[in-house]
Structure formats: structure tokens, C-alpha cells
Amino acid sequence: MIAGKPDSSDRASRRAEQQVVAQAKGGCEQAARKLVDAHKDRLAAFVWRMVRNHHDTEEICQDAFLRAFASLDSFSAEYRFSTWLFTIAYRLCLNWLRRRQALSGDVDFSAVAGSAPDAAERAAESEEARHLKSLIWNAVSQLPMPQRAAVLLFYREGQSCQDIAAVLEMPVATVKSHLHRARARLRDLLEPAVADDWSRLKVLSGTA
């Protein structure tokens, strides 16, 4: 695979997705359901990490899908459906934050503990691993919104800086800057708590 270019399997996947989107545009409920089923879990995880509230996560996700399907005619095949959907959800998260700030004057994300509950995941992890994950995501929740979104999309969703730039509607260079600053900030937040186990913080490994 040539760097920066999709391989044959990715092209086939995108063609298949475009066919489903076209069917959904034509009013096919089954196609619309396929799109929802394919993206609902990842979208919910992303939104939850942004707003840290289960009720608001559900509302934002529902709103994101409704807006996406209501404006399918404006969807460009240049992007993946997930990129477009996450862009809509990110805007809704920003609106949610503005409303919260208007009501309370500030939002203290650092007081919210833990990660989204998943019984199977919890059962499979050791207590130490769960504690480490909690430390990491509590630290992520303290980042400014654009940095938090960039970290989630890059490390949890595996999106490229180009795709993240499309979601956050900013230049690629700005995305890389957000990731660089986020990693530095997370190191500052986490190093005192995990100084003897820093190598295990894989969420901070690699380069943007």
C-alpha cells in the first residue's frame, strides 16, 4: 500500500458504502438501518468521551443521524460517511458545550470519572489496567474540546490527520498541532501518577 493512498480493499469498502448511501438517499429504510448499525457504536463512544453524559450522548447521536439523513443530498462521495457523520456530531458537541457554559459558566470535566461502561471489557481487564485506563481518559477529558476530539479520532478511531481535519473543519497542520499539544499536556497530567509505568501508555505512542 502506498502511503496516503487507499488500498484495493479500502476502495471496495468505499464503493460498497457509497452504494448503501445512494440507496438510503432513494428512501431505502434497510440501507439507512445499515448505516446506523455500522456507525452507532463508534459514534456513541466518541460523543460520550466528548460530553461525558449518557443522556446527552444519546440525544446528540440521535440528532446527528437525523441531520445526516435529512441532508443526504449534500453528502459528498469524496469523504467516507463516517467522516461526515462525525463532523455533524462534533458540531453538536460544540453546541452542547456552549449551552453548558452559558448555564453554569464553566464545565468541569475533570470531576467525571471512568470510561464508558462495558461489562465484557471490564471482566477481561485487570484492576490495574482499568485503573490506568481511567487515569488516561480522565486526563483526556481535561483537554480543550478540539484537542480532545483530535486525540479521540486519532487514537480511538484510527483516523488520519486528513480525515480529522475534515471532521474538525480545520487545516491538517492545525490538527497535528492539537495532537502535539495534547500529548504534551497528557504527559504532564499523567506522569506523576504513572511515572513507573509510562511505557504502557500506548495512547500517547507514535507521531501525528
N, C-alpha and C positions, 0 to 999 in steps of 0.2 A: 504493500500500500504506500503510495506517495504521500508525504506529509502534506496536510492541508486539503487533500482531495479524498472524496468518499470512495470506498472500495465497492466491488460489484454487489456484495450483499447489502450494503447500505443503500446503494442506488435502487436495488429491488425493493427494499423496505420502504423507501420514499415513494416509489411508484405505486406500491400497494396502498400506502396511506393516502396518496392523492386520489386514488380510485374511491376509497371509502369516503373521503371528504366530498368528492363530486357527487356521490350517491346521497350523502347527507344534505347537500345543497338542494338536491332534487326532491327532498322531503322524505327520504327513506328513514323510517324510525329505527330499523335494525342497524343501519350504518351509524346513526347518531349514537346508539347504545354502544356500539363497538368502540367509538371514540371515547365515550365516557369511561367504559370499563378499562380501556388501555391506559388512561391517564389519571384516573381519580385518586388512586393511592399515592402516587408520586406528588400530585398537586396538593393533596391534603397534608402530606408530610412537609412540603415546602412552606405552605401557608401557616401551618401550626408553628413551625420554627420562627416565622416572622412575627406572629401576633401572640403566640403563647396562650391562646384561649380557645377551648374546644368549641364552644358555641359560635364564636365569631369565625373560627376556621370553617365550620360547616356552612355558615351563611356566605362567606366570601367565595368558597368553592362553588356553591350553587350559583351565585351571581356570575362568577367567571364563566361557567359553562353556558348559562343562559345568554350572556352577552356574546360569547363566541358563536353560538348557533344562530343568534339573531343577526349577526353581521358576517355570516359565512361568505357572502358575495364579495366582501372586501379582502378575504384571505388570499394571500399571495403564495403560490406554489414555490416561490424562492426559499421559503422557510418551512421548517417542519411544523406540524400542527402544534406540537408541544411547546415550541418556542413562542408561537403566537398566543397560546393559552396562558403560558406563564407570564407573558408580557401583560395581559389583561389582569391576571391575578396580582401581579406586583403593583400595578396602578391602584387596585382596590386596597391592597395592604397599606399603601401610602395614604390613601384617603382615610382608612381606618385609624392610622396613627395620628393624622391631623385632627380628626374628631376627638380622639382620646386626649390629645394635648390641649385642645380647646376646652374640654370639660374639666381636666384635672390640672392643667398647667405643665404636666410632665408625665412621662411614663417610666416607671422603674422596672425594667425587665430583669434586673439582677436578683430581684426577690423571688422570681419564679424558678422553681427547682425542677430538675429532672428532664427526661426526654419523653416523647410521646409514648404512652404505654403500649406494650406489645407482649402478651403473656408468653408466647413461644420464644421470643427473643430474650426475655428476662430469664426464662428457665434455662436457656442454653449458655448464658453468660455467668461467669464467676462474680462474686460480690465485688472483687477488686476491679474487674473490668467494668461493671456497672457504675462503680464509683468514679472511675476515670472518665467514662463517657459523660456522666453527669457534670463533672468538672469542666469538660470541654464545651458542652453545649450551654452551660450556664455562662461561660466566658463568651461564647459566640453571641448569646442574647444581649450582651452588653455593648456590642459593636453598633456603630451608627447603621441605619437602615440600608444604605447602598452597600456598605462593606459586608454586612450580614448576608444580604441577598447574594452577593458575589461569591462568598465563601460557600453558602449552601448549594448554589448552582454548580460551582466548580468541583467541590469535594463530594457532595452527596449525589448530585445529578450527573456528574461527569461531563458537563457541558464545556465546550471550548470557549476561549475568551471571545471569539467572534459571535458565538450564539448568545453568550451572556450579554455582550454589547447590544445585541438586538432586543433581548428581554428588557434590559435596564434603560434602553434608548440613550446610549452614550457611546463615545468613541472607544475602540479596543484599548487604546493607551490608558484611558481612564479606568477601565476595568482592571487592567494589570496594576495600576497604581493602587486601586482599592484593595486588591488581593495582597499586595506587598505591605501596605499599611495594616491590613487586618492581621496578617501573620505576625508582624512585629508586635501589635497590640496584644494578640493572644499569647504570645510568648511571655510578655510582661505580666499578664494576668495569671498564667498557668505555672510558670516556672517555680514560684515559691512553693506551690502545693505538690508539684511532681518533679522536683529537682533531681531525684534519684532514678527517675523512670522516664526521662524526656524522650528517649529513642522510641518509645511506644506510642507517641502522639502522632500517628500516621496522618491525621487530618491536616497536619502542618507540613508534611513532607512534599517534596517536589517543588517545581518552579512554575510560575504562571506563563 
